[in-house]
Amino acid sequence: MTEYDYKDRPKPGDNILMRLGALAEQQVKAENKVTESDDLLKEAKEALRAIKEDALPQLMDEAGVEEVTTTGGIKISVATAIRASIPKSNPGEAFMWLKANGHGGLISQTAEVSFGDDEAFAGFDCAMKELGVQFREKKGVHPSTLKSFVTEMLREGVDIPLGPFGIFRQRFAKVERP
């Protein structure tokens, strides 16, 4: 028997219900502390985002500079990142544009298939309809592939429709400590 087992065993006269209640209260307090910490983290992340993506770039624009070093040695610069995504609600327009403009190879297609037994799996290369296997088709472009593609096309001056690709330029401040 370990020391832990021995200490936690009920002793004559112990009130187990009181001990259970005390532990339950400790759990509730711990859960509340986790919730409070999560809320504080969300607030801190939002404050950081507001400074990084709004306040600093706007002030740099007002100052008319793209880069500056503070008297404390902190280097501040403004960068731009391209963000893009194909909306799950209506990807057809983006897929049609990619295919029509010779970029259909970016689209990946996968099928998720469920088999009831090993024999059905072994015969997968046979016609799926003959096996009675149902499958779900999934089409998409990997997010980093899409980002690279869109960035390259914009750099080359290709006119890409903004809506179907959810394209936007995100400006943000980069801060380097001395």
C-alpha positions as a Markdown table, in Angstrom:
| # | Residue | x | y | z |
|---|---|---|---|---|
| 1 | Met | 0.0 | 0.0 | 0.0 |
| 2 | Thr | 1.4 | 3.4 | -0.9 |
| 3 | Glu | 1.4 | 6.4 | 1.4 |
| 4 | Tyr | -1.2 | 8.1 | -0.7 |
| 5 | Asp | -3.6 | 5.1 | -0.4 |
| 6 | Tyr | -3.1 | 5.0 | 3.3 |
| 7 | Lys | -3.7 | 8.7 | 3.9 |
| 8 | Asp | -6.9 | 8.7 | 1.8 |
| 9 | Arg | -8.5 | 5.7 | 3.3 |
| 10 | Pro | -11.4 | 6.5 | 5.6 |
| 11 | Lys | -10.6 | 6.3 | 9.2 |
| 12 | Pro | -13.0 | 5.3 | 11.9 |
| 13 | Gly | -15.2 | 8.3 | 12.7 |
| 14 | Asp | -14.4 | 10.1 | 9.4 |
| 15 | Asn | -17.4 | 11.7 | 7.7 |
| 16 | Ile | -17.0 | 10.7 | 4.1 |
| 17 | Leu | -19.9 | 13.0 | 3.0 |
| 18 | Met | -18.1 | 16.0 | 4.5 |
| 19 | Arg | -14.9 | 15.0 | 2.7 |
| 20 | Leu | -16.8 | 14.5 | -0.6 |
| 21 | Gly | -18.5 | 17.9 | -0.2 |
| 22 | Ala | -15.2 | 19.6 | 0.5 |
| 23 | Leu | -13.6 | 18.1 | -2.5 |
| 24 | Ala | -16.6 | 19.0 | -4.7 |
| 25 | Glu | -16.2 | 22.6 | -3.5 |
| 26 | Gln | -12.5 | 22.5 | -4.4 |
| 27 | Gln | -13.4 | 21.3 | -7.9 |
| 28 | Val | -16.0 | 24.1 | -8.3 |
| 29 | Lys | -13.4 | 26.7 | -7.2 |
| 30 | Ala | -10.8 | 25.2 | -9.6 |
| 31 | Glu | -13.3 | 25.2 | -12.5 |
| 32 | Asn | -14.2 | 28.9 | -11.7 |
| 33 | Lys | -10.5 | 29.8 | -11.7 |
| 34 | Val | -10.0 | 28.1 | -15.1 |
| 35 | Thr | -13.0 | 30.0 | -16.5 |
| 36 | Glu | -11.7 | 33.3 | -15.1 |
| 37 | Ser | -8.2 | 32.6 | -16.5 |
| 38 | Asp | -9.7 | 31.8 | -19.9 |
| 39 | Asp | -11.7 | 35.1 | -19.9 |
| 40 | Leu | -8.5 | 37.1 | -18.9 |
| 41 | Leu | -6.6 | 35.4 | -21.7 |
| 42 | Lys | -9.3 | 36.3 | -24.3 |
| 43 | Glu | -9.3 | 39.9 | -23.1 |
| 44 | Ala | -5.5 | 40.1 | -23.2 |
| 45 | Lys | -5.4 | 38.6 | -26.8 |
| 46 | Glu | -8.1 | 41.1 | -27.9 |
| 47 | Ala | -6.1 | 44.0 | -26.4 |
| 48 | Leu | -2.9 | 42.8 | -28.2 |
| 49 | Arg | -4.8 | 42.5 | -31.5 |
| 50 | Ala | -6.2 | 46.0 | -31.1 |
| 51 | Ile | -2.8 | 47.5 | -30.6 |
| 52 | Lys | -1.0 | 45.3 | -33.2 |
| 53 | Glu | -3.6 | 45.5 | -36.0 |
| 54 | Asp | -5.3 | 48.9 | -35.4 |
| 55 | Ala | -3.6 | 51.4 | -33.1 |
| 56 | Leu | 0.1 | 51.0 | -34.1 |
| 57 | Pro | -0.5 | 50.8 | -37.8 |
| 58 | Gln | -2.8 | 53.9 | -37.7 |
| 59 | Leu | -0.3 | 55.9 | -35.7 |
| 60 | Met | 2.5 | 54.9 | -38.0 |
| 61 | Asp | 0.3 | 56.1 | -40.9 |
| 62 | Glu | -0.3 | 59.4 | -39.1 |
| 63 | Ala | 3.4 | 59.8 | -38.7 |
| 64 | Gly | 4.0 | 58.9 | -42.3 |
| 65 | Val | 6.5 | 56.2 | -41.6 |
| 66 | Glu | 6.8 | 52.5 | -42.2 |
| 67 | Glu | 9.5 | 51.9 | -39.7 |
| 68 | Val | 10.8 | 53.7 | -36.5 |
| 69 | Thr | 13.0 | 52.9 | -33.6 |
| 70 | Thr | 12.0 | 54.3 | -30.2 |
| 71 | Thr | 14.4 | 55.9 | -27.8 |
| 72 | Gly | 14.2 | 52.7 | -25.8 |
| 73 | Gly | 15.6 | 50.8 | -28.8 |
| 74 | Ile | 12.3 | 49.1 | -29.8 |
| 75 | Lys | 12.0 | 48.8 | -33.6 |
| 76 | Ile | 8.5 | 49.2 | -34.9 |
| 77 | Ser | 7.5 | 48.4 | -38.5 |
| 78 | Val | 4.3 | 47.9 | -40.4 |
| 79 | Ala | 3.8 | 44.7 | -42.4 |
| 80 | Thr | 1.0 | 43.4 | -44.6 |
| 81 | Ala | -0.2 | 39.8 | -44.7 |
| 82 | Ile | -2.5 | 38.4 | -47.4 |
| 83 | Arg | -5.4 | 36.4 | -46.0 |
| 84 | Ala | -7.6 | 34.2 | -48.1 |
| 85 | Ser | -10.2 | 31.5 | -47.7 |
| 86 | Ile | -12.8 | 29.8 | -49.7 |
| 87 | Pro | -16.2 | 30.0 | -47.9 |
| 88 | Lys | -17.6 | 26.6 | -47.0 |
| 89 | Ser | -21.1 | 27.9 | -47.7 |
| 90 | Asn | -20.5 | 28.5 | -51.4 |
| 91 | Pro | -17.1 | 27.3 | -52.8 |
| 92 | Gly | -18.4 | 26.7 | -56.3 |
| 93 | Glu | -17.6 | 30.1 | -57.7 |
| 94 | Ala | -14.0 | 29.9 | -56.4 |
| 95 | Phe | -13.5 | 26.4 | -57.8 |
| 96 | Met | -15.0 | 27.5 | -61.2 |
| 97 | Trp | -12.6 | 30.5 | -61.3 |
| 98 | Leu | -9.6 | 28.3 | -60.5 |
| 99 | Lys | -10.5 | 25.7 | -63.2 |
| 100 | Ala | -11.3 | 28.4 | -65.8 |
| 101 | Asn | -7.9 | 30.1 | -65.2 |
| 102 | Gly | -5.8 | 27.0 | -65.3 |
| 103 | His | -5.3 | 26.5 | -61.6 |
| 104 | Gly | -7.7 | 23.5 | -61.1 |
| 105 | Gly | -4.7 | 21.5 | -59.8 |
| 106 | Leu | -4.9 | 23.4 | -56.5 |
| 107 | Ile | -8.2 | 21.8 | -55.7 |
| 108 | Ser | -7.8 | 18.6 | -53.8 |
| 109 | Gln | -10.6 | 16.0 | -53.8 |
| 110 | Thr | -10.9 | 13.3 | -51.2 |
| 111 | Ala | -13.5 | 10.7 | -50.5 |
| 112 | Glu | -14.2 | 9.3 | -47.1 |
| 113 | Val | -15.4 | 5.7 | -47.3 |
| 114 | Ser | -16.8 | 3.4 | -44.7 |
| 115 | Phe | -16.6 | -0.4 | -45.0 |
| 116 | Gly | -18.6 | -2.9 | -43.0 |
| 117 | Asp | -15.9 | -5.6 | -43.2 |
| 118 | Asp | -12.5 | -6.5 | -44.5 |
| 119 | Glu | -13.9 | -8.3 | -47.5 |
| 120 | Ala | -15.6 | -5.1 | -48.7 |
| 121 | Phe | -12.3 | -3.2 | -48.2 |
| 122 | Ala | -10.3 | -5.7 | -50.2 |
| 123 | Gly | -12.7 | -5.2 | -53.1 |
| 124 | Phe | -12.5 | -1.4 | -53.0 |
| 125 | Asp | -11.0 | -1.2 | -56.4 |
| 126 | Cys | -14.2 | -2.8 | -57.8 |
| 127 | Ala | -17.0 | -0.5 | -58.7 |
| 128 | Met | -18.2 | 1.3 | -55.6 |
| 129 | Lys | -21.8 | 1.1 | -56.7 |
| 130 | Glu | -21.6 | -2.7 | -57.0 |
| 131 | Leu | -20.4 | -2.9 | -53.4 |
| 132 | Gly | -23.2 | -0.5 | -52.2 |
| 133 | Val | -20.6 | 1.6 | -50.4 |
| 134 | Gln | -21.7 | 5.1 | -49.6 |
| 135 | Phe | -19.1 | 7.9 | -49.6 |
| 136 | Arg | -18.8 | 11.6 | -49.0 |
| 137 | Glu | -16.9 | 13.7 | -51.4 |
| 138 | Lys | -14.8 | 16.5 | -50.0 |
| 139 | Lys | -13.2 | 19.3 | -52.1 |
| 140 | Gly | -10.9 | 22.0 | -51.0 |
| 141 | Val | -7.7 | 24.0 | -51.3 |
| 142 | His | -5.3 | 23.8 | -48.4 |
| 143 | Pro | -5.2 | 27.1 | -46.6 |
| 144 | Ser | -1.5 | 27.7 | -47.0 |
| 145 | Thr | -1.6 | 26.7 | -50.6 |
| 146 | Leu | -4.4 | 29.1 | -51.2 |
| 147 | Lys | -2.5 | 31.9 | -49.4 |
| 148 | Ser | 0.7 | 31.3 | -51.4 |
| 149 | Phe | -1.3 | 31.2 | -54.7 |
| 150 | Val | -3.2 | 34.4 | -54.0 |
| 151 | Thr | -0.1 | 36.2 | -52.8 |
| 152 | Glu | 1.7 | 35.2 | -56.0 |
| 153 | Met | -1.2 | 36.1 | -58.3 |
| 154 | Leu | -1.6 | 39.5 | -56.7 |
| 155 | Arg | 2.1 | 40.2 | -56.9 |
| 156 | Glu | 1.9 | 39.3 | -60.6 |
| 157 | Gly | -1.0 | 41.7 | -61.1 |
| 158 | Val | -3.6 | 39.0 | -61.9 |
| 159 | Asp | -7.2 | 40.1 | -61.3 |
| 160 | Ile | -8.6 | 37.7 | -58.8 |
| 161 | Pro | -12.3 | 38.0 | -57.6 |
| 162 | Leu | -12.1 | 39.0 | -54.0 |
| 163 | Gly | -15.5 | 37.7 | -52.8 |
| 164 | Pro | -15.2 | 33.9 | -53.7 |
| 165 | Phe | -11.7 | 33.8 | -52.1 |
| 166 | Gly | -12.3 | 35.9 | -49.0 |
| 167 | Ile | -9.2 | 37.9 | -49.8 |
| 168 | Phe | -8.1 | 40.8 | -47.6 |
| 169 | Arg | -4.9 | 42.5 | -46.7 |
| 170 | Gln | -4.1 | 42.5 | -43.0 |
| 171 | Arg | -1.8 | 45.2 | -41.8 |
| 172 | Phe | -0.1 | 44.7 | -38.5 |
| 173 | Ala | 2.8 | 46.1 | -36.5 |
| 174 | Lys | 5.9 | 44.2 | -35.9 |
| 175 | Val | 7.7 | 45.1 | -32.7 |
| 176 | Glu | 11.3 | 44.0 | -32.2 |
| 177 | Arg | 12.9 | 44.3 | -28.7 |
| 178 | Pro | 16.5 | 45.5 | -28.5 |
